[in-house]
Amino acid sequence: YVGEAERRRVTPEHRFKSAEEMRTLFADLPEAVDNTLVIARRCAYMPEPRDPMLPAYTTGAVSDEAEELRRQAHEGLNERLERQVYSQEMDAAAREAAATRYRERLDYELETIVSMGFPGYFLIVADFIRWAKEQDIPVGPGRGSGAGSVVAWALTITDLDPLRFGLLFERFLNPERVSMPDFDIDFCQDRRDEVIHYVQQKYGRDRVAQIITFGTLQARAALRDVGRVLQMPYGQIDRICKMVPNNPANPTPLAVAVKDEPALKAMRAEDPTVAKLIDIALRLEGLYRHASTHAAGGVIGDQPLDEVVPLYRDPRSDMPVTQFSMKWVEKAGLVKFDFLGLKTLTVLARAKELIEQRGETIDLSNLPLDDAGAYAMMGRAEVTGVFQLESSGMRDVLRRLRPDRFEDIIALVALYRPGPMDNIPRFIACRHGEEEPDYLYPSLEDTLRETAGIMVYQEQVMQIAQILAGYTLGGADLLRRAMGKKIQSEMDAQRQTFMDGAVARGVPKATASRIFDQVSKFAGYGFNKSHAAAYAMVAYQTAYLKANYPVEFMAASMTLDMGNTDKLGVFRQELDRLEVPLLPPDINRSTAVFSVERAQEEDRGGIRYALAAIKNVGRTAMETLVADRAEEGEYVDIFDFARRVDPHLINKRQLENLVCAGAFDSLLPNRAQAYGAVEPLLRFAQLSASERGSNQQSLFGAETVSSGPAFALPDLPEWPASDLLQHEFDA
């Protein structure tokens, strides 16, 4: 603290001095100063930008990476066509006609990927995704523009048919603008680390690292840190911080807050301590405060990474971390791979597991996209737990739109954002035939029909430029980027190219100019259709499960939010609406997570409350209890529980919360009595554990603690109903 008399003090001499000052200080030994320059020149290192470096993909055969990619892609496409494109009604000619479009697109993409030098990248990504799926680790259907690639679909990197949904490869990999492809992959959040460890083992622990990020001091954090060092009262610092607007997406600089907030300006003028606080915080604002690791990004090198970039060891991880941040690792030649964790995938995996427990199997990657029940449920806005659709604003849109096809969900994911949201009323009116769509020009009707004449996707910008002005899709992607950046010189050049191409195709000059202006205005907030389609697929999967398997879906959703009391309350209300019983926790019936319980196989069943959802009991401890019960049988009474439980596993607070939640009601219905017996039960558990550990018997064969009579339970009346409810709520 600044106010401590014994603190280490820094003098005015503790600073970087100028060259002149150093020569004055060492006037009697000038060669010492000269030698610092000699050493500096010997140590100087200026990293140069490098081309991307990828480890060689091991094929196990003599073919090179390009040939291996072609082989895997063609084999994968044939499997996709059999499973997802061909139908039983198709004859050989119809099959060949359907396959031709896919094969032509595949060959075009392969040629582009190989010519740009990226076959190894696709093979590496496909390899760790294939491994994850073989280990039953849930993988998302796609994310970002990568979902527009037929090669990625054939390799099972993505699970969306790009041709069926009109997704463009050039939005992902533009042959007219060489840049690294970038697949963002969603994994089940509980098992994402397993995939990263697989990559480490395959390519070498010294060649795989996470990427560093730096946390900067924003206005509020700077005020709190400085206030703490100045030993100002916490309440005073908190009041000052609350005068600074809190907008994480667009933080307000402290100088702006002081200028715009009269009370803060007055405090600074009247209180010297506050003035000192603000003056120091203004100088510290924006500086790096700490280092951490990127939430998803990792790099894989073709050589030990310490030969390429400086590394850092995060004490919370066993993986090395690059000292270069995201921007600079790419310039150093390292290729970034994103391993993202998505909670919804874990929900889907858990729901699928519960469905299989009732003897049914379900393939989430190949669901029918025309399920009437799922669309009817979305149209009623009964979407609690449904990915991307459960906010109150989105529910209102769903009620008005009443979606009846998958393309509606894609459009909603893209439209429900600031800016495009203004087009939602017109989109709904056109979808219901209340207004006439405006397709801008007759030749653009096919492009805009899906979204009722409204530009929603970035891909539509590219297609409009291609159809109306003769752009290649690669050139159209450059146009889209230029429109997004709003650089006037680029816009002027693109306008001329667009106008010339459109006029040459018979479009009136005034019409072409009007369309260019409309497209340009939209391009700044257009959404990537590939990403919208991928997330719409996850939304549909959750809606399908909720509509067709509501009990299993709700149990899975509650498991993933066990620690969120407010969310569990929302789910409880939804269960009441669905008329699904929520069964109380039971030490002999509950598992650590929420489970489905049926009296008979044909029953829809109810959801048994999770032991680990009880406050302060711990999931690991409850999983151990459930494992003991599965191995040794149900607990006969509360003393049997105490005999068998590991006293190192459960403490007084855990046992009290289990009692208050009603988990022991089947063994001892009087909760007051069970609560009063907690301490004797724990002592009894300790004695039983000691006896098990000693593995000895009484010298004369007397009864041991484990087999002898238990202690007498306290004679207590049951709690009043109000107390029972309060204890349940607290637990």
N, C-alpha and C positions, 0 to 999 in steps of 0.2 A: 504494500500500500504506500501511496505517496506520503502519507502522514507519519509513517513509522520512522523514528529517529535512527534506528540501527540498520535501516535498509541499505543495500548496496547502491552507492550513488555514482552517477555518471557525470564526469566533469565536462566543461566546454571543449576539452582536448579530444574527447571521444567522438571523432567524426573522420570522414575521409578528407584528408588535406589535399590541397592543390600541389602540382608538381613544383611550383616556385617555393611554397612553404616547406616542402620536404627538402629541397636543396639548401634552403637557409638553415634548417635544423641540422643537416649533415654537411655543413660547409667544410668541416675538418676531415670528412671522409667521402668525397664526391663519388668515388668509385662504387660505394655501396648503393647509391641511387642508380648509377648506370647499370649495375648488375641486376636490379629489379626488372629493367627493360629486357635484358638478355634472357632472364628466366621466363618472363612473360611471353617473349617471342617463341621460346622453346615449347611452352605449354599451350600456346594459342591453338584453338581448334574452331574452325568455322564449318559447321555441318552444311553439306550441299544437298539440295533436293535430289532424290533418287527415284528411279522408276519403281513401281510396285514389286515387292519381293514376296513370292509365295513358296511355301515348301512344296517339293515334288509330291504329287499324288501317287501313292504306291498302288499300281494296278495288279501286280502279281503276274503280269503277262508282258509280252514283248511290245505290244502296241503302245504308241505314245498317248499323251493326254487327250489330244484332239480326237484320235480314233476311239479312245475309251469313252469319251463323252458322247460321240455319235452312237456307239454301240448301246450304252445305257439309255440314251434318250429314245432311240428307235424301239428298243425292247419295252421301255416304260410306256411309250405312247401306245403300243399295241395292247398292253394290259389295260390302260385307261379306256381305250376305244371299246374293248370287250365289256368292261364293267359299267361304263357311264355314257357311252354314245350309241352303240348298237342296241337294237331292240329285237325281240324274237320275231316280229313281223317282217323284218328286213331280209330281202333276198341278197344274193352275192353282189348284184349290180348296185343295189341301194347302199350296201355296206361300203363298197368301193367309192361310191360318190360321196358318202359322208366322210370317209377317211381322207379323201384327196385334199380337202381344205386344211385339215390338220397337218398332213405330211408336208404340204407346200409351206405352211407357216413354220413348221419345225425346221425344215431345211434352210429357210431364210434366216431364222434365228441362229441356227448352228453356224452358218457361214459368217454371220456378224460376230458371234462370240469368238470363234476361232481366229478371225482376221484381227480382232482387237486384242487377242492374246489372253483371254480369260477362261479357257476351258478348265484349268486347274481350280479356279475359284468355285465354279459350279460343282465340280466333283467333290471338293472338300466339304462344301455346305451340304450337298446331298448325302455324303457319307455320315456326318454326325447326326443328321436328321433321321436317316435310315436306322442308325444305331439306337437313337432315342426311341423310335417306334418299336424296334425289336425288344426293347426293355420295358415296353408298355408305359413309357413316359409320354403324357399327352403333349402334342405339338399343335400349334394353331394352324388354321387353314391358309394363313398368309398375313402379310402386313405390308403396307407401302406399295410402291409401284412394281415390286417383284412379282406380284400376283398376275401381272399382265403377260408373263412369259409362258409359252407353251412348253419350252424346254424345262423350266422349273416345275411345271405341272407334271410333265412326263417323268421327271426324276423324283417326284413326290416331295419336293421342297415346298410346294403349295398344293392346295386341294380345290382350287377354283378353276373351272374350265374357262380359259380366257376368251375363246371364240363364242361360247354360249352367251357370255355377258358383255361382249364387245370391248374387251380390255386390250390396250395397245402395248406392244413390246417396246416401241420407241420411247414411251414415257419412262421406261426403266433403263434401257441401254440404247443410247442414241448413236448410230454409226457416224453421224456428222459432228459429234462433240465427244471426243474420247475422254471418258472418266470412268473410274472404277465402279463396277456394279456394287450394290449395297443391299443385301437381304437383311431385313429385321425379322428375327424369328422369335415367336412366342412359345415358351415352354411352361408346363405346370410349375407354379412358383415353388412348390415343395421339393421338386426334383431337378430344378435347373442346374444346380451345382454338379450333379452327376454327369451332365453333358459336358460341362467345362472340364471336369476331371478326365473324362474320356479323351477329349482333345489334347489335354496335357500328356496323357500316357502315349497317345498315338504319335504326336509330333515332337515330344520331348519337353520336360518341365522347364528347361532353360530356354525354350523357344516360344513359350506361350505366356502372355502376361495380360493383366488388366490395365486399364488406362486411368491415369490420374485426373482428378478434377480439383479445382481450387475454389474454396468458399471465400467470398469477399465480404468485407464489413459493409453492410447496408446501414442506413441511418439509425434505425432502432437498435441494432446490434452494437454499433459504435457507441451510442449513448449509454447503453447498459454496461458495456465493458469499461468505458472510461469512468462512469459513475461508481462502479464497484471499486476501482483502483483509488478513486478520490474519497472512498468511504462515505458516500452520500447515503441517506436513508433509502431503503428499497422503495418505500411508498412514494417518495418524491421522484425517484427515477422513473417509476412506473407511470406516474401522472404525466411526466414530460414526454415519455415515449408514446403514450396514447394520443398526444397532440400531433404526432407525425402520422399521416395517412398510411394505412397498411394495405398495399396492393402488390403481392408477390410477383404477379405477372408484369407489372410496370412500376417498380419501386420509386417512391418520391424522394428526390435528393433532399438532404437536410437543409441546404441553403434555401430551397424552394419552400419547404415546410415552415422555416423561420419567417420567410417573407410573407407567406399567405396566412399564417396563423397569428392573429393579434395577441392572444394570451401568451403564446410562446415567446413572441417578440418582447412583450412586457416583462416576462420573467427574466429574460436575458438582460434587459436594461436595469432591472431593480435588484437583482441578486448576483453578486460577484461570483459566487460558487457556480451558479447556473451558467453564467457567461463563460467561465473557465471550462466548464463541461462541454458547452457547445463549441467553443473555439478549438479545443483539442479534438473533439469528435469530427469536426469539419475537415481537419487535416488527416485524420485516419480513415475517413470514409472512402470506400473503394479499394483499400489495400487488401491483399490476401490475408485471411484470418487463419485458415487451416487447409490441409490437404486431405482429400478422401479419394475413393475410387469411383469411377463411372458406374452408374447403376447397371449397365448392360454391356458396355463395350469391352472387347478384348482384341488382342492382336496375335497373329501367328507368323513367325519369321522362318526364313530358310537357313538360319544360322543362329548360334546363341545370341540372345537379344542384347547381352551386355557388350557385344561387339558392334552394335548398331546404335543403341540409345542408352542414356543413363537410366538406371533402375532405382526403385524405391521400395522399401519393405513396409507394408501396412501392418501394424501390430495386430489388427483384427482378422488378418487373412494369411493363409500359407502360400498364396500366389504372389510372385513379384508384380510390381506395378511400374509402368513407364513413368519417368519424370517429365516426359513431353506430354502435353495435353492433346486432346483429340486432333486439333488442327495440325499440330506439329509432327505427330507420329506418322500421319499420312504423307507429309512432305519428306520425312525420313525414309519413306519407302515401305513402311509397314502397312499391312492390309487389315482393316478393322472388320470384326465380326460382332454382330449384336446378338446376345443371348438374353432375351427379355423374359421376365416372369409375369404370367397373367393368371390372376386368381380364378377367373371364370373357367379356365381349362381344368383346374383342379376340381371345381364344382361339377363340371361335365363328367370327369373321370369317376368321381365318387358316385354320381347318380347312375352312371353306366354299371358300376360295380353292384349297386343295390338292385338294379333291374335284373342283372344276371343272377342274383341270389334268388329271384323268384322264378328262374328257369327260362328267361327270355334273353335273346341276344339282340344287340342293336349296333349298327355301323353308323357312327356319327358323321363320317366323311361321305356317306352316300344316302342321306335321308331324302325322302320325297319332298320336293320344294313346293308342293301344292296341297299341303295338309290343311283342310278346311277348318279343323278345330283350332289350330295354331293361329290362323288369321282371324277367326271369330274372336278368340281370346284377346288378341292385340287390338281389334276394333273396339272391344269393350274396355280397353285400357287396364285390363287385369294383369299387369306386367311387373308386379313385385318380384324382384330377383332376376328379371330378364335383362341381359347385357345391353347397355347403351339406351334402353328404352324406358327406364323406370322413374325418371325425373317427373315432377309434376307438370312442367311445361310440355314435355314429350307426350305425356298421357293425354293432355288436351288435344294435341295434334293428332294422335292416334284415333281419338273418338271422332274427330271431324273428318279425317281421311278415310277411315275404315279400310285399311290395306287388304288387298286380296291377291297379291302376287309378290314374288321376291324382289322385283325391281322397285317396288314401293319402299321396301325397307332400305335398299341401297340409297335411294333418293333422300329418305328421311335422315339417315346417318350423315349425308353430305350437306343437307339444308339446315339442320338444326345447329347453327353456329351464328355468332354475331355477323351481321352483313347479309349472308344468304337467307337468314331467317325471315327477312322482309318479303321474300318471294313465296313463303309457305301458303298464305291465303290464296294467291292466284294459282299456285300449283294444285291445291285442293279443288278450287272452283273448276279448273280445266279438267281435272281427273273425273269430276262428277258431271261434266257436260254443262255446267252453269255458265261458263265463259268459253269463247272460241280461242284455241291456242294460236299464237303468232309464231310461225316457223321462219320468219325473217325473209326467206326466199324459197321458191318451190323446191329447188334441188336439195334443200337442207331439211326437208320434212322427215326423212328417215333417221337423220341424226338426232333430231330434237323431239321426235314423237314419244319416246320413252319417258321424257320428263315434261310432257305436255307443253312443248314449245319454250320452256324456260332453260336457259343455260345453267347447268348445275355442276358439270364436271370439267376438269382441265382437258380431258380427252376430247370433249366436244369442241373446245377451241381448236385443237389440232385437226379434227375432222372437218370443221368448217373451213379452215385455211386450205386443207387438201382439196376439198370438193369445189369450193368457190374460186380459189385463186391458184390452184395447181401446185401447191407446196408438196414436197415429199413429207412423210410423217416425221422424219428427222428434222427437216427444215421447219416444220410446224411446231416442233418442240422448242426450237430456238426462238421462234416467234412468241410462244407462250412465256418463255423465260424473260424475254425482253419486255413484254407487257407487264409482267409481274414486278420487274425492277423499276419501270417507269423512267428509264434513262432516255432523255429527249432525243439525243442524236440517234440512238438505236431505234427508237420509235419512229422517227422520221424516215429512216432507211426502210424499215419494215412496212410502213404505210405505203411507200412508193411501190415496193415489190408486190404487196397485196393488191393494190389498185391496178397495177399493170396486168397482173395475172387474172384478176376478176374481169376486167374490161375485155381482155383477150378471149374470155369465155362467154362473152355476150351479156355480162352483167352491167346495167347502167352505172355510170360513174358515180352519180349521187347515191344510188343504192349501195354500191360497194363502200363508199365513204361512211355512210350511216352504219352499215354492218360492222365495219372496222372499229368505229367509235364504241358501238355497243359491246363488241367482243373485248375491246381493250378495257372498258370499264369493269366488265365482269371478271377478267383474267386475274385481277388482284386478289379475289377471294374465292375463286373456283377451287373445287376440292378434287383430290386424286381419286378417280373412280375405282381404281384397283384396290386402294386402301379401304374405301367405303364398302366395296363388295365383300372384301375379306371380313371386315368387322360386322357387316350385315349378316354374313354366314354364321358367325358366332352368336349373334342376337337371335337368329332363326333357330339355331340348335337349342338354345336355352328355352325359347318359346315353345318349340316342338315338345321338348321333354316336360315342360310344365303343363302343357295342354293334354298330353297323353299319359304321363307318369307323374302326376302332381305330388304324390306322397314321397316318392324317391327323390324327386327334384328338390322339394322343400327340405327334406332331411339333409341332402348334400349342401344346400345353400346355408342352412343353419350351422352345419359343421364348420364351414369356412368362416363364419362370423361368430364363433363361440365366445370370443373375448369382447364382443361389442354388444353391451346390454341393450342399447337403444335399438340396434338393428334386430336383435332377437325379439324385442317387443313388437316391431313392425311385422316380423315373420309370424309371431303368435296371432296377431290380428288377421293376417292372411289365412292362417290355418282355420280360424273360426269361420271366415267367409267360405272357405272351401269345404267346411264341415269335416275336417280331418282332426281326429282327437290327438292332443298332445299329452302323452302318458307321463306321469311323474317319474323322477329319477328313482331307481331301485338298485340296491347293491347287488341283487341277484339277477336282474334283468337288463339293466343298462350296460352299454359299452362305453368306452371313453368318449366316443363321438355319437352324434345323433343317429339313431338306427330305426329301421322300419320293423314293426312288429304286427303279426297277423294271428288271429285266433284260429283261422282256417285258411288253407291255401288260396281259396277263391275270394277271400276278403280283400278289400282295398287296403285295410290296415290303418294303423296309427303310427305316430312318431314317438319313440321313447326318448326321453330327455337324456342328454349326454352327461356322464359323470364329470368330464373335464370342463363342462360349461358352468359348473358350480364355482363360485368365486374362490380364488386362493387355494385350490386343491392341487393344481398342476396336472398336465396331461400325461407326463411320464409316469407319475405315481399311479394314476388311474389305469393306464395301460397295463401296468404290472399287476394291479389287483384283478383286472379282467383276465389276464393270462393265467393267474393262479386259479381263478374260478373255473376256467376252461379245463385246466389240467386236473384239479383236485375235486371239482364238483361245487355245487352251490353251498353257500354258508348256511349252516343249520340254525344258528342263533347268533346273537351278538358276541357271545363268548367264543364261539367257533371262529368268528371273524378275528377276534383279538389273538387267539392262539396262532392263527395262520399268517397274520399280516407281519410284514417286516417293519419293526419300530423305527428303523432308520429312514423308512420310506414315507411315513405319515406322522404328523405332529398334532398337537392339541388343536391348533386353529383349523387344520384341514378336517379333522374328525368332527369338530363342532359345526363346521359349515355343511358337512355331509348330513349330520343329524338335522340341522335346521331346514335343509332343503327337502327332507323327507326320504332320503336314500335308505334309511334303516327301518322305515315303517313296516316292511314285510317281516322284519325280525323282531322288532319291538315297537308296537304302535304308539306308545306313550313317549312323545318326543322330549317332554320335560325330564322324564326318568332317564332316557338315553343321554340327554345333555348333561345331567348331573353325574352320570357314570363315566364321562369321558376320561377324567384323570385316572380312576381305578382301572379302566380298560387299557390305557396306555401302559400303566405299571404291569398289568397282567401280560400284555403283549411283550414287554421287555423281559419278564421272567421266562415266558415261553420261548422266546428267541435265545436266551442264555442257555436254557436247557437243551434246545436243539443244537446249539453250537458246541456244548460240552460233550454230547453224545454219550452220557453216562446214565446209569440207573442207581436207585437207592441200594445200599449195601444189603438191606434185609428185604428187598422187594417191595418196599412201601410205595404207595401211589406217588407219582411225580406231579409237578405243577400242571403239566399238559393234560393229564388224565383225571386229576382230582376235581372236586367240586369248585365251581367258581365262587366269587364273592357275591354277597347279597346286593341287589340293586337298590338304590335309594328309593324310599317310599314317597313319591312326589305326585301330586295331581297334575293332570294334563294342563298345558297352557290354555288360557282363554283364546277364543277364535281370533281376536284382533292381534294377540301376540304371535299366534301361529303364522298369520299372514305377514306380519312385520318381519319375523325371523326368516320366512321364505324369501321375502323381498330382499333382505340384506344378504342372503346367501346366493 
